Amino acid sequence: MGMAGSDLITRARRAAGLSQAELARRAGTSRTTLSAYEHRRKSPSLDTLDRLLAAAGYELAAHPVIRFSTIPGPRGRSVVVPDRLPRLEVEVALAAVVLPVTLNWSDYGRVYRLANRSDRARLYETVLLEGTAADVVRYIDGVLLVDLWQDLVLPAWVRSAWTPVIDAVGAASPIEATGLVS
């Protein structure tokens, strides 16, 4: 587990507002053992890490890695395109956002209310055209992007670069809703 395990335990404990003694009590371990995990003197097993995080009110989860390609465009421009669409927490996907000046230099300070479809479309257009990989992961929710895709005003070369990722979502096999589809 190395750095990741000890950091996860410490961050989860502090975020939950728990002392080492309280987290240890909740998780059924000793404070000295918990301290050894947090200070990297011992490495918890995956099961132990999961138990400690759960006791702090968190869960251990695995998320797919998103890899980006840089696709060249006209006049030396390029866009970054992921191999899969990112997902955001609902609160982030529908937040009010001010883009950094590097993305929105012509209208810096504008507040985009992502719960508003029109504001979300303008922000997505800007990020798809001007954004880095970090910007895409920070601001773009894949489900909301697919929903907006036909309405976005994008240069043809940007639309062409992103279309395979969008089309891959549409080509995915349907999911049966238990009890609704036979």
RAGIGI-V635383 format. One record per residue. N is the residue number from 1. PHI is phi in whole degrees, 0 to 359 (NA if undefined). Layout:
N	PHI
N	PHI
This chain:
1	NA
2	51
3	301
4	300
5	297
6	294
7	295
8	298
9	298
10	298
11	298
12	296
13	297
14	294
15	298
16	278
17	71
18	254
19	281
20	299
21	298
22	291
23	296
24	300
25	299
26	297
27	271
28	74
29	226
30	267
31	296
32	295
33	293
34	299
35	300
36	297
37	295
38	294
39	261
40	63
41	276
42	224
43	248
44	287
45	291
46	299
47	298
48	293
49	301
50	300
51	296
52	295
53	295
54	299
55	294
56	267
57	92
58	235
59	231
60	275
61	221
62	250
63	237
64	296
65	280
66	259
67	253
68	246
69	242
70	262
71	254
72	289
73	233
74	289
75	51
76	75
77	279
78	205
79	230
80	261
81	228
82	280
83	277
84	208
85	278
86	286
87	237
88	242
89	297
90	306
91	299
92	280
93	297
94	244
95	285
96	266
97	228
98	247
99	289
100	294
101	301
102	295
103	261
104	229
105	294
106	278
107	221
108	301
109	97
110	297
111	264
112	260
113	264
114	292
115	288
116	270
117	304
118	294
119	298
120	299
121	298
122	296
123	296
124	298
125	301
126	296
127	292
128	296
129	275
130	249
131	281
132	270
133	302
134	297
135	294
136	299
137	293
138	280
139	246
140	258
141	258
142	302
143	296
144	291
145	295
146	300
147	299
148	272
149	314
150	291
151	267
152	286
153	261
154	228
155	301
156	305
157	291
158	288
159	301
160	297
161	294
162	272
163	305
164	301
165	289
166	294
167	296
168	298
169	293
170	292
171	275
172	297
173	291
174	294
175	256
176	279
177	272
178	307
179	86
180	255
181	238
182	256
